[in-house]
Amino acid sequence: MFGRDKPTKTAKPPVVPPASQIETTIGPNTYFRGDIQSDGGVRIDGVFEGTIDITGNLIVGEGAKIVADIKANNISISGAIKGDISGNRVEILETGRVWGDLTINSLLLNEGAYLRGQTMMHGDIEPPLIEPPKRKSEPPGSATIVDVEPKKGGKGKKQ
């Protein structure tokens, strides 16, 4: 009772910091021009121009203004970005605005978010094959050929 039964110590696994841990912050009153390369997470609340190439996560604060091409793991956008974005998962929140192309695995757009650009998703997923509906009035195996060249009357001619 009073220290007689001491618990046995077990080896604890080493603590590994999560990949989403923020290591670098650019504050709201900061203007930064250049390139960022990091293995950790980055948060930007100020103004940034250049390139961002990180293996961690990127958080873009509501007051942030970024003109950069961005490559990161997961990207959460509450501010404004002009530039192409490549990442695993991109979330554009209500106040987020993006002008640029996205190359991603997953995209979340909250109501009120703005995105102007093309979106390319990774993966080779084939679109489903869709057959045109069959007409009931045609016998099986028959087809209607439509001439699409305009004639004197301006309409195609059925043969």
GIBEL-V269779 format. One record per helix or strand of 2 or more residues. SS is the DSSP state (H for helix, E for strand). FROM is the first residue (numbers start at 1). TO is the last residue. If there is no record, write none. Layout:
ss	from	to
SS	FROM	TO
SS	FROM	TO
This chain:
ss	from	to
E	22	26
E	31	38
E	41	44
E	47	54
E	58	60
E	65	77
E	80	82
E	85	92
E	97	99
E	102	104
E	106	109
E	114	116
E	119	121
E	146	147
E	157	158
